[in-house]
Amino acid sequence: MHTQILTDGPILCAASIQGSRDRQEDYYICRQKEGRTMAVVCDGMGGMRGGNIASRFAAEQMAESLEKVKSTESMHSFWKQELERLDDGVFGLRDSQGIRLKAGTTMVAVLLQEGKLHWFSVGDSRFFFMREHKLHCVTREHNYAMLSEENTCDEKKEQLISYLGMGAAELFDGSNTSFMTRRGDRLLLCTDGLSRTLKQEELAAILDSGKAPEAVCVDLQEALEAKKQVRQDNATWVVIKV
C-alpha cells in the first residue's frame, strides 16, 4: 500500500493499492498550500489503452487549477470549465506514434479553504461526508442505472455515461457554493475499487471509529483484504479530518 500523510491544516491520509489488476490505473494528488487543502482521485478506465496515463494527466491538471482558483470565482462555472478542458485534454492524449490513446478516467476532487468545502465529480468515483456519526454519499455514479434502473440489465447498469476523455462530456456533480465544515467532520474520496467492495455501512463504521486518518486508511485496507476478492480492482482512498 502506498500512503501519503499531510498535517499542515486538516489532517489528511491517502492510500492506494493495485489489487489483483496487472497494473495500477488509479492516480491521486493531495496538496496543502497557502491555506488550501486539495485532493484529487482519478480512476483510469479499465480495458482502455493508457488508462494510467489519463488518470495522471487529469489529476495533475485539476490540482494545478485548484491551486489557482480565486475565492471570488463562481465554482459552478469553474467546474464546468474544468470538465470541458480536461475532457478535451484526455480525449486528445496520444502515444509516441501519434495514435490517440482512446483512454478515459473518472475523477472526484475537493478543495478546503478557510473552513469552506468545494467538491467535484465525474464518473463513478465517490465522495462521502461524515458529520455527527452519519455518513452521506454526496456524489452520484454517472452510469446507465441513472437513466432507468428497471429497464437496464445488471451488466450495463455500471457502464459510465460520463467520464473525462469520452468527448463532449456534459454530466458532472459539483458544488455551486461553498459548504462550511465543522471541527470533527470527516471526508472520504475513493475509487470504485473501494466503494464497490465495502458497503456504505462498513465505510461508516470505520470512519466513525474516532481514529486518526492514517489508522482509518489502514483499517480500510484490512477491510478490503478481509473480503478476499478474487478480482480486486485498483482501489484508492483519501481520508480527511477537519
C-alpha positions in Angstrom: 0.0 0.0 0.0 1.3 3.4 -0.9 0.4 6.2 1.5 0.7 9.9 2.0 0.1 12.0 5.1 -0.4 15.7 5.3 -0.9 17.7 8.6 -0.4 21.3 7.7 -4.1 22.1 8.1 -6.9 19.5 8.0 -5.3 16.1 8.7 -5.2 14.0 5.5 -4.1 10.5 4.7 -4.2 8.9 1.2 -3.7 5.3 0.3 -3.7 3.2 -2.9 -3.4 -0.5 -3.7 -3.1 -2.3 -7.1 -5.3 -5.2 -6.1 -5.3 -8.1 -8.5 -5.0 -6.0 -11.6 -2.0 -6.2 -13.9 -1.2 -2.5 -13.4 -2.3 0.5 -11.3 -4.6 2.8 -13.2 -5.7 4.9 -10.2 -3.9 8.1 -9.5 -4.2 10.7 -6.7 -2.8 14.0 -5.7 -3.0 15.6 -2.3 -1.6 19.0 -1.5 -1.6 21.7 1.2 -0.5 25.1 0.0 -1.2 28.6 1.2 -4.1 27.6 3.5 -5.6 25.3 0.9 -6.1 21.6 1.2 -6.9 19.8 -2.0 -7.3 16.2 -3.0 -7.9 14.7 -6.4 -8.6 11.0 -7.1 -8.9 9.5 -10.6 -9.6 6.0 -11.9 -8.3 5.3 -15.3 -10.8 3.5 -17.5 -10.3 -0.3 -17.2 -9.8 -2.1 -20.5 -8.8 1.1 -22.3 -5.3 1.7 -23.6 -3.5 4.3 -21.5 -5.9 4.5 -18.5 -3.0 5.1 -16.2 -1.8 8.0 -18.4 -5.3 9.5 -18.5 -5.7 9.4 -14.7 -2.4 11.0 -14.0 -2.8 13.7 -16.6 -6.3 14.6 -15.4 -5.3 14.7 -11.7 -2.2 16.9 -12.3 -4.2 19.3 -14.4 -7.0 19.6 -11.9 -4.6 20.1 -9.0 -2.9 22.9 -10.8 -6.2 24.6 -11.4 -7.3 24.2 -7.7 -4.1 26.0 -6.7 -5.0 29.0 -8.8 -8.8 29.3 -8.5 -9.9 32.5 -6.8 -12.2 32.6 -3.8 -14.4 35.0 -5.6 -14.9 32.8 -8.7 -18.2 31.1 -9.4 -17.4 27.5 -8.6 -20.2 26.1 -10.8 -18.6 27.9 -13.8 -15.2 26.8 -12.7 -16.2 23.1 -12.5 -17.9 23.2 -15.9 -14.9 24.8 -17.5 -12.6 22.2 -16.0 -14.9 19.4 -17.1 -14.7 20.6 -20.7 -11.0 21.4 -20.6 -10.0 18.0 -19.0 -12.4 16.0 -21.2 -10.8 17.6 -24.3 -7.3 17.0 -22.9 -7.8 13.4 -22.1 -9.6 12.8 -25.4 -6.6 14.1 -27.3 -3.9 12.1 -25.5 -1.7 10.3 -28.0 1.1 7.7 -27.8 4.7 8.0 -29.0 3.5 7.2 -32.6 0.9 9.9 -32.5 -2.0 7.4 -32.3 -4.8 8.6 -30.0 -4.9 6.5 -26.8 -8.7 6.3 -26.5 -8.2 6.5 -22.8 -10.6 7.8 -20.1 -10.8 8.5 -16.4 -13.2 9.3 -13.6 -12.5 12.0 -11.1 -13.5 13.2 -7.7 -11.9 16.3 -6.1 -12.3 18.5 -3.1 -10.9 21.9 -2.1 -10.9 23.1 1.5 -10.0 26.7 2.3 -10.8 28.7 5.5 -13.3 26.0 6.6 -15.1 26.2 3.3 -15.6 23.0 1.2 -16.0 22.7 -2.6 -16.2 19.4 -4.5 -16.5 17.9 -8.0 -17.0 14.5 -9.6 -17.5 12.9 -12.9 -17.8 9.1 -13.4 -18.3 6.6 -10.6 -15.6 7.6 -8.0 -17.2 8.7 -4.8 -17.1 11.5 -2.2 -18.5 10.7 1.3 -19.1 13.2 4.0 -19.5 12.3 7.7 -20.9 14.6 10.4 -22.3 13.6 13.8 -21.9 9.9 13.2 -23.8 10.0 9.9 -22.2 9.2 6.5 -23.6 10.8 3.4 -22.7 9.9 -0.1 -22.5 13.3 -1.8 -21.9 12.2 -5.4 -23.8 10.0 -7.9 -22.5 7.3 -10.2 -22.8 8.6 -13.7 -23.8 5.3 -15.3 -26.8 3.7 -17.2 -28.5 2.9 -13.9 -29.2 6.7 -13.6 -31.3 6.5 -16.7 -33.6 3.6 -16.0 -32.9 1.0 -13.2 -36.0 -1.0 -14.2 -35.1 -1.4 -17.9 -31.4 -1.7 -17.7 -29.7 -5.1 -17.4 -27.3 -5.6 -14.5 -24.2 -5.8 -16.7 -25.0 -2.5 -18.4 -26.0 -0.6 -15.3 -22.4 0.1 -14.3 -21.3 1.3 -17.7 -20.5 5.0 -17.5 -22.4 7.7 -19.4 -20.0 10.5 -18.4 -16.2 10.5 -17.8 -13.2 12.5 -18.8 -12.0 11.6 -22.3 -15.3 10.5 -23.8 -15.5 13.7 -25.8 -18.2 16.3 -25.3 -18.8 15.1 -21.7 -21.6 17.1 -20.0 -22.7 15.3 -16.9 -20.9 16.1 -13.6 -21.7 16.8 -10.0 -20.2 19.8 -8.3 -20.7 22.4 -5.6 -22.3 25.7 -6.6 -21.5 27.5 -3.4 -19.1 26.7 -0.5 -20.2 24.4 2.3 -19.0 25.3 5.8 -17.3 22.5 7.6 -17.2 21.9 11.3 -14.5 20.6 13.6 -14.6 16.8 13.5 -16.1 16.4 10.0 -14.6 13.6 8.0 -14.3 13.3 4.3 -13.7 10.2 2.2 -12.8 10.3 -1.5 -12.4 6.9 -3.2 -12.4 5.0 -6.5 -15.0 2.2 -7.1 -12.4 -0.4 -6.1 -13.2 0.6 -2.5 -16.9 1.7 -2.7 -18.0 -1.4 -4.6 -16.2 -3.8 -2.3 -17.2 -2.3 1.0 -20.8 -1.3 1.8 -21.6 2.2 2.9 -22.4 1.0 6.5 -19.0 -0.7 6.6 -17.3 2.6 5.5 -19.3 4.5 8.1 -18.2 2.2 10.9 -14.6 2.6 10.0 -14.7 6.4 9.5 -16.7 6.8 12.8 -14.1 4.9 14.9 -12.5 8.0 16.2 -9.1 7.0 14.9 -6.7 9.3 13.1 -6.9 9.4 9.3 -3.7 7.2 9.0 -5.2 4.5 11.1 -8.5 4.8 9.2 -6.7 4.2 6.0 -5.1 1.1 7.4 -8.5 -0.2 8.6 -10.0 0.4 5.2 -7.2 -1.7 3.6 -7.7 -4.5 6.2 -11.4 -4.5 5.5 -10.7 -4.8 1.8 -8.4 -7.7 2.3 -10.9 -9.4 4.6 -13.3 -9.6 1.7 -10.8 -11.9 -0.1 -12.0 -10.8 -3.5 -10.6 -13.0 -6.3 -10.6 -10.0 -8.6 -9.9 -7.0 -6.5 -9.9 -3.8 -8.6 -7.4 -1.0 -8.1 -8.5 1.0 -5.0 -7.6 4.4 -3.9 -8.9 6.4 -1.0 -8.3 9.7 0.8 -9.4 10.4 4.3 -9.6 14.0 5.6 -10.3 15.1 9.2 -11.3 18.7 9.7 
